[in-house]
């Protein structure tokens, strides 16, 4: 469905029964609810437009789904499971506390894109008969078919191109059997042809805010080339499935595809119109006041103005479920347990920081925790690189007046006074060495430490635990209707969830260059990475200090970039740029660095007051590089048990 928002045309999507209302005009067009897409439906202009809309709507069942998010964040060098233990997070952690299997499987949202692929098949197959559908609109279907197949192959290996009616053909009836194609077949028959055609036919400028354009197609194609090149090279001999030789049907080697990745990514940088590109400040990329900006090329969209258009309730209590955006809940610890005293001499605890619908807070589920290595090592530069401040909430400030507590002053650490918006608890940048932690929760109720003469409770980076860790500011809620209250803090978030950003073009080209692609003048790996690092050195606002900060450390950051860029350095930079966005597992498995970089991590325990770091070992096996196919999918197939076992990825039977 389309509607006007803030005087801009914005793509907003909603599900009604199992089909959507859709239109490519500014006006709302309501179609009859349907239980299936039929061939006749796709032979109408409204049918094609409704099908296109559904392809965007499918994004919400993946990006913003908290259980999927827990399954892709946990188990990486960025994150592990939190104290409010979620089985998806534990199972994916591979640290002996869960069991990743076909039945304990948070990746069903990925496998469930096949109906959307079939919708794309129907659109592509029937659009020409309609006669009024532009090549640009059909290219959106081609883009999504390539995009969704890319997602499938990265998770599961080879997947079926024939859904029952022939390869890449619209299937008109339920199919109960399936044959998996090999990885090279999926890339060369589906992904590359569709995305190449999408680059050719999509418009330079999106027809609506948030719809696909040439730049998005180039980014997706360049990432596909890059991923396939790594797959062909296979430096650590990771197995694939269905078993096949690591050869390209067209006779090209890995180096050919690294070069293609570089060339297409550079085209994306050089040929993009002014309507897309890098923002000047990293802070603005994620600020809720700057949503749907030119750097976000694709996102799962939401709105606070209508429950129907949002896909989930925008008021009241949200239970957590797709198509709502509830993934950031998992990355939020329960800061609402912080306590201060209303009495300056006798501890009379009250809630200091209430659950609030603002980016720095939001609804806490404590399901995915940040590793200490991420905070201490990856984000070692917290003073001049703006990405730490623009990623995390590290200072939790009093908001008790908005929580029906009328006191002008509360008394916090050392019985020192704090007023509204003063820091109540701070995650320090470094360990000063003089923190006194209590046993258990202590007066703060959360195990916050004390430093003499400081009014805020404190936690050092070495004290981060499964119970408490810096929040994920960049994906936190943003609403315009809070007024002087805590707002709608318990519903799913009404913000878009990021899927693809313009900045990734620089990383794809740099990674391909490191892998041997011939580079253009001014676009070596180091020069490309320095565009990103230069932007990271520019400040206009300090998120955690809540004050203007006009500083430019670009020259310093650029000067400190290593002369020789390595894959490990690119992976470090990618975490600094994209921490917590659900893409880390894909980075680590593409480069086959997963076991090397994530086999151990450090964090304190799940209890209040536990600030003792522990080193945890993970058992990451080569077969884990593919995800298990959901058991429910196998159970629905009319195949023998032996055939089902052969269909499943090895290691998960």
TORNU-989194 format. One record per residue (C-alpha): residue number from 1; z, x, y. Coordinates in steps of 0.5 Angstrom, whole numbers, padded with zeros to 4 digits. Layout:
REM TORNU-989194
lovex  Z  X  Y
NUM  Z  X  Y
...
***
This chain:
REM TORNU-989194
lovex  Z  X  Y
1  0000  0000  0000
2  -0001  0002  0007
3  0003  0001  0013
4  0004  0004  0020
5  0010  0008  0021
6  0011  0011  0028
7  0004  0010  0030
8  0001  0014  0025
9  -0002  0012  0019
10  0002  0014  0013
11  0001  0013  0006
12  0007  0009  0003
13  0007  0006  -0004
14  0011  0001  -0008
15  0011  -0001  -0015
16  0010  -0009  -0017
17  0011  -0010  -0024
18  0007  -0004  -0027
19  0001  -0004  -0022
20  0001  -0004  -0015
21  -0002  -0007  -0009
22  -0006  -0002  -0005
23  -0011  -0002  0001
24  -0015  0004  0004
25  -0014  0000  0011
26  -0009  0000  0016
27  -0008  -0007  0014
28  -0003  -0009  0008
29  -0008  -0012  0002
30  -0004  -0016  -0003
31  -0007  -0016  -0010
32  -0005  -0020  -0016
33  0000  -0017  -0020
34  -0003  -0014  -0027
35  0000  -0012  -0033
36  -0006  -0007  -0035
37  -0012  -0004  -0031
38  -0018  -0007  -0034
39  -0025  -0005  -0034
40  -0027  -0011  -0029
41  -0021  -0009  -0025
42  -0024  -0002  -0023
43  -0031  -0005  -0022
44  -0029  -0008  -0015
45  -0027  -0004  -0009
46  -0020  -0007  -0009
47  -0019  -0005  -0016
48  -0021  0002  -0015
49  -0017  0003  -0008
50  -0011  0000  -0012
51  -0012  0005  -0018
52  -0012  0011  -0013
53  -0006  0008  -0010
54  -0003  0008  -0016
55  -0004  0016  -0017
56  0000  0018  -0011
57  0005  0013  -0014
58  0006  0017  -0020
59  0009  0023  -0016
60  0015  0019  -0015
61  0017  0019  -0023
62  0017  0026  -0023
63  0018  0029  -0016
64  0025  0026  -0014
65  0027  0024  -0021
66  0034  0027  -0022
67  0034  0028  -0029
68  0027  0032  -0029
69  0030  0036  -0023
70  0036  0038  -0027
71  0031  0040  -0033
72  0027  0045  -0029
73  0032  0048  -0024
74  0037  0049  -0030
75  0036  0055  -0034
76  0032  0059  -0029
77  0035  0065  -0024
78  0036  0060  -0019
79  0041  0055  -0022
80  0045  0053  -0028
81  0049  0047  -0030
82  0054  0044  -0025
83  0061  0041  -0027
84  0060  0034  -0027
85  0056  0036  -0033
86  0049  0033  -0034
87  0046  0033  -0041
88  0039  0035  -0038
89  0042  0041  -0034
90  0046  0043  -0040
91  0040  0043  -0045
92  0036  0046  -0041
93  0041  0052  -0039
94  0040  0055  -0046
95  0047  0058  -0046
96  0049  0055  -0052
97  0052  0049  -0049
98  0047  0044  -0050
99  0041  0043  -0055
100  0034  0042  -0052
101  0030  0038  -0057
102  0025  0033  -0057
103  0030  0028  -0057
104  0034  0032  -0052
105  0029  0032  -0047
106  0028  0031  -0039
107  0021  0033  -0039
108  0018  0026  -0041
109  0016  0024  -0034
110  0011  0030  -0035
111  0008  0027  -0041
112  0008  0020  -0038
113  0002  0022  -0033
114  -0003  0020  -0039
115  -0003  0013  -0036
116  -0005  0016  -0029
117  -0010  0020  -0032
118  -0013  0014  -0036
119  -0013  0011  -0029
120  -0017  0017  -0026
121  -0022  0016  -0032
122  -0023  0009  -0030
123  -0024  0010  -0023
124  -0029  0016  -0024
125  -0033  0012  -0029
126  -0033  0005  -0025
127  -0034  0007  -0018
128  -0041  0008  -0018
129  -0042  0001  -0021
130  -0038  -0002  -0015
131  -0043  0002  -0010
132  -0039  0002  -0004
133  -0034  0007  -0006
134  -0035  0014  -0002
135  -0035  0020  -0006
136  -0029  0022  -0002
137  -0025  0017  -0005
138  -0027  0018  -0012
139  -0025  0026  -0011
140  -0018  0024  -0010
141  -0018  0021  -0017
142  -0022  0027  -0019
143  -0016  0031  -0016
144  -0011  0028  -0019
145  -0014  0028  -0026
146  -0014  0036  -0025
147  -0007  0036  -0022
148  -0004  0032  -0028
149  -0007  0036  -0033
150  -0005  0042  -0030
151  0002  0040  -0030
152  0001  0038  -0037
153  -0002  0044  -0040
154  0004  0049  -0036
155  0009  0045  -0040
156  0006  0043  -0046
157  0000  0048  -0048
158  -0006  0044  -0050
159  -0006  0037  -0049
160  -0011  0031  -0051
161  -0017  0030  -0047
162  -0019  0024  -0051
163  -0015  0018  -0050
164  -0018  0014  -0055
165  -0025  0013  -0052
166  -0028  0020  -0052
167  -0026  0026  -0048
168  -0025  0024  -0040
169  -0027  0017  -0042
170  -0023  0011  -0040
171  -0019  0008  -0046
172  -0020  0001  -0046
173  -0015  -0001  -0052
174  -0008  0002  -0054
175  -0009  0009  -0058
176  -0004  0010  -0064
177  -0007  0017  -0066
178  -0008  0023  -0062
179  -0011  0030  -0062
180  -0009  0036  -0058
181  -0014  0040  -0055
182  -0013  0048  -0054
183  -0011  0051  -0047
184  -0018  0054  -0045
185  -0021  0047  -0047
186  -0016  0043  -0042
187  -0018  0048  -0036
188  -0025  0049  -0037
189  -0027  0042  -0039
190  -0022  0038  -0035
191  -0018  0042  -0029
192  -0023  0047  -0027
193  -0029  0042  -0026
194  -0025  0036  -0023
195  -0022  0041  -0018
196  -0028  0044  -0016
197  -0031  0038  -0015
198  -0025  0035  -0011
199  -0026  0042  -0006
200  -0033  0040  -0005
201  -0032  0032  -0004
202  -0025  0031  -0001
203  -0025  0031  0007
204  -0023  0037  0011
205  -0018  0032  0014
206  -0014  0027  0010
207  -0016  0020  0011
208  -0009  0018  0011
209  -0003  0022  0012
210  -0001  0025  0006
211  -0007  0024  0002
212  -0011  0029  -0001
213  -0016  0034  0003
214  -0020  0040  0001
215  -0014  0045  0003
216  -0010  0041  -0002
217  -0015  0042  -0007
218  -0016  0049  -0006
219  -0009  0051  -0007
220  -0009  0047  -0013
221  -0015  0050  -0016
222  -0013  0057  -0014
223  -0006  0056  -0017
224  -0010  0054  -0024
225  -0014  0060  -0024
226  -0008  0064  -0023
227  -0004  0061  -0028
228  -0010  0061  -0033
229  -0011  0068  -0031
230  -0004  0070  -0033
231  -0005  0066  -0040
232  -0011  0070  -0042
233  -0008  0076  -0040
234  -0001  0074  -0044
235  0003  0081  -0042
236  0009  0079  -0047
237  0005  0076  -0053
238  0008  0069  -0051
239  0005  0064  -0057
240  0001  0058  -0055
241  0000  0052  -0058
242  -0005  0049  -0061
243  -0006  0056  -0064
244  -0012  0059  -0061
245  -0015  0066  -0059
246  -0013  0068  -0052
247  -0021  0068  -0050
248  -0025  0064  -0045
249  -0030  0059  -0047
250  -0035  0062  -0042
251  -0034  0069  -0043
252  -0029  0071  -0037
253  -0023  0075  -0037
254  -0017  0075  -0034
255  -0019  0079  -0028
256  -0025  0074  -0026
257  -0020  0069  -0026
258  -0015  0073  -0021
259  -0021  0074  -0017
260  -0022  0067  -0017
261  -0015  0065  -0015
262  -0015  0070  -0009
263  -0022  0068  -0006
264  -0020  0060  -0007
265  -0013  0061  -0004
266  -0016  0066  0002
267  -0021  0060  0003
268  -0016  0055  0004
269  -0012  0059  0009
270  -0019  0061  0013
271  -0023  0054  0012
272  -0017  0049  0014
273  -0017  0045  0020
274  -0012  0045  0025
275  -0009  0039  0022
276  -0006  0043  0017
277  -0002  0050  0017
278  0004  0054  0017
279  0009  0051  0022
280  0012  0056  0027
281  0019  0056  0025
282  0022  0055  0017
283  0027  0051  0020
284  0022  0046  0022
285  0019  0045  0015
286  0025  0042  0012
287  0028  0038  0018
288  0028  0031  0017
289  0026  0030  0024
290  0020  0033  0022
291  0018  0030  0016
292  0010  0029  0014
293  0009  0035  0018
294  0002  0039  0017
295  0005  0044  0012
296  0007  0039  0007
297  0000  0038  0003
298  0003  0033  -0002
299  0009  0030  -0003
300  0012  0024  -0007
301  0013  0019  -0001
302  0019  0014  0001
303  0021  0010  0007
304  0028  0008  0010
305  0024  0001  0013
306  0023  -0003  0007
307  0026  -0003  0000
308  0019  -0005  -0003
309  0015  0001  0000
310  0020  0006  -0001
311  0020  0004  -0009
312  0028  0003  -0009
313  0033  0000  -0005
314  0034  0003  0002
315  0041  0000  0003
316  0047  -0001  -0001
317  0049  0003  -0008
318  0044  0007  -0012
319  0044  0008  -0019
320  0040  0013  -0020
321  0033  0012  -0023
322  0025  0013  -0021
323  0022  0012  -0017
324  0027  0013  -0013
325  0029  0020  -0010
326  0035  0022  -0013
327  0034  0029  -0015
328  0038  0032  -0009
329  0044  0029  -0011
330  0045  0034  -0017
331  0045  0040  -0012
332  0050  0037  -0008
333  0058  0039  -0010
334  0063  0034  -0009
335  0065  0036  -0002
336  0068  0029  0000
337  0075  0032  -0004
338  0076  0037  0002
339  0083  0035  0005
340  0087  0036  0011
341  0093  0034  0014
342  0095  0028  0019
343  0102  0032  0020
344  0102  0039  0023
345  0109  0041  0019
346  0108  0036  0013
347  0102  0036  0008
348  0100  0029  0009
349  0093  0029  0006
350  0087  0025  0008
351  0079  0026  0007
352  0076  0031  0012
353  0069  0030  0010
354  0066  0023  0008
355  0060  0022  0004
356  0055  0022  0010
357  0047  0020  0010
358  0045  0027  0014
359  0042  0033  0011
360  0048  0037  0011
361  0052  0032  0006
362  0049  0026  0002
363  0051  0024  -0004
364  0054  0029  -0009
365  0053  0029  -0017
366  0055  0036  -0018
367  0050  0037  -0023
368  0046  0043  -0022
369  0050  0049  -0019
370  0047  0056  -0015
371  0048  0062  -0019
372  0052  0068  -0015
373  0046  0072  -0016
374  0042  0068  -0012
375  0047  0068  -0006
376  0049  0075  -0006
377  0042  0078  -0008
378  0036  0074  -0007
379  0039  0072  0000
380  0042  0078  0002
381  0040  0078  0009
382  0043  0072  0012
383  0043  0074  0019
384  0036  0075  0021
385  0032  0072  0015
386  0032  0064  0017
387  0031  0062  0010
388  0038  0062  0008
389  0041  0058  0014
390  0035  0053  0013
391  0036  0052  0006
392  0043  0051  0005
393  0049  0048  0008
394  0055  0053  0008
395  0059  0050  0013
396  0063  0043  0012
397  0065  0040  0018
398  0070  0034  0020
399  0067  0027  0020
400  0073  0023  0019
401  0073  0019  0025
402  0066  0016  0022
403  0070  0015  0016
404  0076  0010  0019
405  0081  0015  0021
406  0082  0015  0028
407  0086  0022  0029
408  0084  0026  0034
409  0086  0032  0031
410  0087  0034  0023
411  0091  0040  0021
412  0087  0045  0016
413  0088  0052  0013
414  0094  0055  0015
415  0096  0048  0018
416  0092  0050  0024
417  0088  0044  0028
418  0081  0042  0027
419  0078  0037  0031
420  0071  0033  0029
421  0065  0037  0028
422  0070  0043  0027
423  0069  0047  0020
424  0073  0045  0015
425  0071  0049  0009
426  0066  0055  0010
427  0062  0059  0004
428  0062  0066  0007
429  0056  0070  0008
430  0060  0076  0005
431  0067  0077  0002
432  0072  0080  0007
433  0077  0082  0001
434  0083  0078  0004
435  0082  0071  0002
436  0088  0068  -0002
437  0086  0063  -0007
438  0091  0058  -0009
439  0092  0056  -0016
440  0088  0049  -0018
441  0086  0045  -0012
442  0091  0047  -0007
443  0092  0044  -0001
444  0085  0043  0001
445  0084  0040  -0006
446  0078  0044  -0008
447  0081  0051  -0009
448  0079  0053  -0002
449  0082  0060  0000
450  0086  0062  0006
451  0085  0068  0011
452  0090  0069  0016
453  0089  0066  0023
454  0083  0062  0020
455  0083  0054  0021
456  0078  0053  0016
457  0078  0054  0008
458  0074  0059  0005
459  0070  0061  -0001
460  0066  0068  -0002
461  0060  0069  -0005
462  0063  0072  -0011
463  0068  0065  -0011
464  0062  0060  -0012
465  0063  0056  -0018
466  0060  0050  -0022
467  0065  0046  -0018
468  0063  0048  -0011
469  0057  0052  -0008
470  0053  0051  -0002
471  0049  0045  -0001
472  0042  0044  -0001
473  0041  0042  0006
474  0033  0043  0006
475  0032  0036  0001
476  0038  0033  0004
477  0038  0025  0007
478  0035  0024  0013
479  0036  0017  0016
480  0035  0014  0023
481  0040  0008  0023
482  0046  0011  0022
483  0049  0010  0029
484  0056  0012  0029
485  0058  0011  0022
486  0057  0015  0016
487  0050  0011  0014
488  0047  0009  0008
489  0050  0015  0004
490  0050  0012  -0003
491  0043  0010  -0004
492  0037  0014  -0006
493  0034  0018  -0001
494  0028  0015  0003
495  0025  0022  0005
496  0019  0025  0002
497  0020  0030  -0004
498  0015  0036  -0003
499  0010  0038  -0008
500  0005  0042  -0005
501  0006  0047  0002
502  0000  0050  0006
503  0005  0057  0005
504  0003  0057  -0002
505  -0004  0059  -0001
506  -0001  0066  0002
507  0003  0067  -0005
508  -0002  0065  -0009
509  -0007  0070  -0006
510  -0002  0076  -0006
511  0000  0075  -0013
512  -0007  0075  -0015
513  -0008  0081  -0011
514  -0002  0085  -0014
515  -0006  0083  -0021
516  -0012  0087  -0018
517  -0016  0082  -0014
518  -0021  0085  -0009
519  -0018  0084  -0002
520  -0021  0082  0004
521  -0019  0086  0011
522  -0013  0084  0013
523  -0011  0080  0007
524  -0008  0085  0002
525  -0002  0083  -0002
526  0003  0086  0003
527  0000  0083  0009
528  0000  0076  0006
529  0007  0076  0005
530  0008  0079  0012
531  0006  0073  0015
532  0011  0069  0011
533  0016  0074  0012
534  0014  0074  0020
535  0015  0067  0020
536  0022  0067  0017
537  0024  0072  0022
538  0023  0067  0028
539  0029  0062  0030
540  0030  0056  0034
541  0036  0053  0032
542  0042  0055  0027
543  0043  0050  0022
544  0050  0051  0020
545  0052  0053  0027
546  0049  0047  0030
547  0047  0050  0036
548  0040  0053  0039
549  0039  0060  0037
550  0033  0063  0040
551  0032  0070  0036
552  0026  0073  0033
553  0027  0078  0028
554  0020  0078  0025
555  0018  0086  0027
556  0025  0088  0023
557  0023  0083  0017
558  0016  0086  0017
559  0018  0093  0017
560  0023  0092  0012
561  0017  0089  0007
562  0016  0094  0001
563  0010  0099  0002
564  0008  0097  -0005
565  0009  0089  -0007
566  0010  0088  -0014
567  0011  0081  -0018
568  0018  0082  -0018
569  0018  0082  -0010
570  0014  0076  -0010
571  0018  0072  -0014
572  0024  0074  -0010
573  0020  0072  -0004
574  0018  0065  -0007
575  0026  0064  -0009
576  0027  0065  -0001
577  0022  0060  0001
578  0022  0055  -0004
579  0029  0055  -0007
580  0031  0049  -0010
581  0025  0045  -0010
582  0024  0045  -0018
583  0018  0050  -0018
584  0022  0056  -0021
585  0021  0055  -0028
586  0014  0055  -0027
587  0014  0061  -0023
588  0018  0065  -0028
589  0014  0062  -0034
590  0007  0064  -0031
591  0009  0071  -0030
592  0012  0071  -0036
593  0019  0074  -0033
594  0023  0068  -0035
595  0027  0072  -0040
596  0028  0078  -0036
597  0030  0075  -0030
598  0034  0069  -0032
599  0037  0071  -0039
600  0044  0073  -0035
601  0047  0070  -0029
602  0054  0070  -0026
603  0058  0064  -0024
604  0066  0062  -0024
605  0068  0056  -0028
606  0068  0048  -0027
607  0076  0048  -0025
608  0078  0047  -0018
609  0081  0054  -0016
610  0077  0058  -0021
611  0074  0063  -0017
612  0073  0068  -0023
613  0066  0070  -0024
614  0064  0070  -0031
615  0057  0073  -0034
616  0053  0068  -0038
617  0048  0070  -0043
618  0042  0065  -0044
619  0038  0065  -0051
620  0031  0064  -0048
621  0026  0065  -0054
622  0018  0065  -0054
623  0018  0058  -0056
624  0022  0056  -0050
625  0016  0057  -0046
626  0013  0051  -0048
627  0017  0044  -0047
628  0018  0039  -0053
629  0014  0033  -0053
630  0018  0027  -0052
631  0020  0024  -0059
632  0019  0017  -0057
633  0012  0019  -0056
634  0011  0022  -0063
635  0015  0015  -0066
636  0009  0011  -0063
637  0004  0014  -0066
638  0000  0012  -0073
639  0001  0019  -0076
640  0004  0022  -0082
641  0011  0025  -0081
642  0007  0032  -0083
643  0002  0030  -0078
644  0007  0029  -0072
645  0011  0035  -0074
646  0004  0039  -0073
647  0003  0035  -0067
648  0010  0038  -0064
649  0011  0044  -0061
650  0014  0050  -0065
651  0021  0050  -0065
652  0023  0043  -0063
653  0022  0040  -0070
***
